[in-house]
Amino acid sequence: MTADSRRRPRLLAATAMATAPLLALIVARIAWADSLPHTVASHWSGTTTADGFSETATFFWIVLALTTVSAAGAVVAAALAQRRPSALMWLPIATSLSATAAATWIVSVITTKSAGDPHEAVLGWWIALPLLAAGWGLAIFAVLPRAAAADATEPVPTLARPLQQGERAVWFGRVRSTWAAWLAGALLIGAVATALLTEVWPALILLLTAFVVGALATVTVRVDHTGLSLQSWGLRWKRVPLEKIASARVETLRPMEWGGWGYRVTGRGSALISHGGDGLVLSLDNRRAFAVTVEDPDGAARLLNSLLVRQS
């Protein structure tokens, strides 16, 4: 069985799941037919009675347009998957939005019909339906095809000259992320504006978030006799001991195959992804992997493998 034949069923399943919000919306509209109220409750500040209302037909057409665009985008992304695998990131993100919108319209109709008056519509436990719908994107992400693992029989790169006992070597590299830098800056501006215009505690949350995101803007990767480590702001926050590493290699990293951009944890392993392209991939002794889109990944892989050869 080829890699493409294994990927195709998962891709078709994910595409079908992405169209589910649109189908659910249409089925609900047909099932209710002419029994729909003219106005529905559309906003709640809690789980009690509604405090916002919308015309049912207008609300429906807006949600229908959103779910239709999402479903069409899923089909296009699936068609482009062979040439642009990153296009598949559209599916879980857009579907979470469209599923939440469809579920919100359905809940609005159910609660309004149950109360008989939109002003008396109580949200109650129906709040769980849009929340569960938002998680539909996670289900799609779990179904999406993954990249095949590298062939373990391929030779691993090493240094041209083997390391001697007692000889030390250190390699440094950088992970640079423009989007993280811009996002951290925007969050910092938002924190200052929030502190000046509203209260301090929301500004502190934004400030902390800016600090965390900013830590991903420039990450230092170090390889030495102890293994691999990641540092931001001068603080080491990730370490992979040498004894936990089975081998190192250079591989083309695609954000979609590792769950997106930033620090990700997936069934395949964990990764720090700033962009698509060549990166360093470590095969670990627990059959998982760690990947990072660092500059000059070949140099890091050669040193790590040479260290492993000397250690064995």
N, C-alpha and C positions, 0 to 999 in steps of 0.2 A: 504494500500500500504506500503510495507516494505521500509526500508532505502536503501537497495541494489537496489530495483526496481526503486527508484527515482534517484539513482546515475547513473544507467546504461545508460539511454539515453544521459545524459550530457557527460559521458565518451566516448561513441561512437561518439557523435558529435565533441568533441575535437580531437579525433583520426583522424576522417575524415578530419577535418580542417588542421591537421598537414601534411596530405599527399597532400594538395592542391598545394603547390609550385612544387612538383614533377610532378603532372598532368599538371599544367600550362606549365611547361618547355617542356614536351613531346608533348603536343598539339601544342605549338608554332613551335617546330621543324618539326612536320608533316605538319603543315599548310604551312610553307615556303618551305618545300621539297627541290628541287634543285635550288631554287632562292637565296640561301644564298651566300653572298660574301665570298671570300677566307679569307679576313682579315676584322676585325671590330674594330671600335674605342672602347677602353675599359677603358680609364681614361681621366678625365677632371680636370683641376685645378680650373675651374669655370664653368659658364654656357655657355661659348663660344665654340670655336673649340677644338677638342680633342688633347691631347699631349701624349697619350699612346695607343698602338695598340696590338692586339692579333690575333693569327690564330683562325678562327671561330670554327673549329672542336675541337681543343685542349681546347679552352675556354668552349665549350659545354660539353665535357666529364668530365672536372673538376667539373663544376656546377652540372652535372647529378650525379656524385659520391656523392657530398655533400648532395644533396636533397634526394638521395636514402638512405643514411645512416640515415638522419634525419627521414624519413618516417618509416624506419625499427625500429629505436629507439622508435618512438611513439607507434608502435604496441607492442613492448616489454614492454614499460613502462605501457601501458594500461593493459597488461596481469599480470603485477606485482603489480598493484594498490591495490589489496585486501590485500596482505601481506606487501607491502612496499609503502605506500601512497606517501612518499617523492619522489619516482621515477617519479611521474607525473610532477615534476618541469622541467624534460627534455623537455616536450612538448613546452611550450612557449619560452624557451631560444633557443633551437635548431631550432625551426620553424622560429623564427625571423631571424636567420642567413641564413637558407636555402631560405627563401622567398626573402631576400635582394639579395642573389646571383642570384636566378632565374630571379628576376626583372632586375638586372643589365645586364644579358646576353640578355634579351629581348629588353631592351632599347638600348643596343649596336647595335643590329641588326637593329632595327627600324630607329635609327638616321643615321646609315651607309647607309642603303638602300634608305632613303629619300635624303641624300646628293649625293649619287652615288660614293662617294670617302671617305674612312675613315678619311683622313686628313681634310676633309671639314665638318665632322659631328659636328653639333651643339647640345649641350645638352639641353639648354633652359629649358622649363617647364617640360621636361621629367624627370628632377631630382626628381620630386614629387613621381614618381612611386616607386623607391627603398625606399624612406622614408616612404611611406604608407605601403609598404610590410614589413618593419621592425616592424611596429605596429601590424601586423597580430598576433604576439605572445601575445600581450595584449588582443586581441579578444579571443584567445584560453584560456588564463588565466581566462577571465570572464565566459567562458562556463564550465570550469572544476568543477566537483562536490565539494561541500563544506561539512565539517563535520556538523552533526546535532547538534543543540543547546542542551544543557543539560536540562533534565527534571526539570522544575521549581518547581515541587511538591516534589522533593527530599529534605530531611532535610539538613540544612546547618550546617557545623561544628562550634562549639563555644568553649570558654574556659571552663575547668572543673568547675571553680568557677566563677559565674557571677561578672562583675565589679560593684562596688558600686558607688554611686554618689560622685563625687569629686575625686575618685581614678584614677590615671593615669597609663598608661602602654604604652611602646614603643617597637616596634619590628624593627630590622634591618636585612637586607639580602643583598646578593651580586649577581649580574649577571656577570659572567665571560665568555669572548669570546676570545678563542685563535686565531681564524681566524682574528678577528678585530685587535688584537695586532700585528700579523704578517703583515697584510696589512698596518697598520699605519707605522710600521717600514720600509717596502718597499717604501712607499710613501715618508717618511722622507729621506731615502737614495737617492731616485730619485730627491727630491727637492735640496739636497746638490749638486748632480752631475749636475743638470740642471743649478744651479747658477754658478758653476765653469766653465762649458763648453759652455753655451749659454747666455741667458739673465736672468735678475732677475725676471721679472714679471711672467713667467711661473713657476719659482721656488716658488713664493709666493702662486700661486694657488695650487700647490702640497702640500705646507706646510699647507695651510688652510684645504685642504682635509684630510691630515694626522691628524690634530687636531680633526676634526669632527669624523673621523673613530676611532681614538684613544679613544674618549670619550665613545665609546661603548665597549671597551675592559674590563673595570671594571665599573659597574654602581651600586651605592648604592641605595637600596630600603628601604624607611622608612614608617612605619605605626604608626600612633598615633591618638589622638582624632580629628585631623583636616582632616584625610583621608590618602591617599597614595601619596608619592612623589618619584621622581627619581633624583639622583644627579650624576654628573660627574665632575671631576676636582674641587670638592668642590662647584659647582654651581648647583642649582636646575633648571631643564629644563622641568620637567613634574610634574603636580599635579592633582590629582583626589580628589576633596573635598568629605568629608564623606557624605554630604547631597545629592550628586549626585549618590551615590552607593546604589543599591538595595540589593545586596548580594555578597558574595565572596565564591569561591569554588576552589578545586584542580581538574585539568583536564589534561589529556595527550595532550600535544601540539605538533603538527606536522608542521614543517615549511611550507610545501606545502599548508596547509589549511589556512595559514595566509599571504601568498604571498612571502614566502622566509625567509631569515635570516636578522637580523638587525631590525631597527624600521620600521614597516610596517603599512600602512593604507589601509583597504579593506572595502567591503560592510558590513562585519560583525562587524567591529570596528577597533581599533588600537592595536598594540602589539609590544613588544620588545622581539625578538626571537634570542637566541644565539645557541640553539641546540634543538633537539627533546627530549621529556620526560615530566615529571610532571611539571606543572607550575601553577601560580596563575591566575585565571580568575575572573574579576569583571563584574557583570551584572549591567549596569547603568540604570538610570531612563529614558533615552531616547531610551531604547530598543536596545542599542548597547552594546559593550563589550570592555574591555581592558584586555590584557593578557601579562604576563611576565614570562619568564623561570628563576625564582629566586630560590635560595637555600632555603630549608625548606618552601615550599609554604603553607603547612598545618598550620604552626604557624601563618603566616600572615592572612590566611583565618579565623582562629579561633578568632584572636584579632579583625579583622574588623567586623565580624558578632556579636561579643560580644558588640562592640561599638555601632553597629546599634541597638541591642536589648535595650541597656541602653538609647539610644537616642529616641526610639519610645515611 
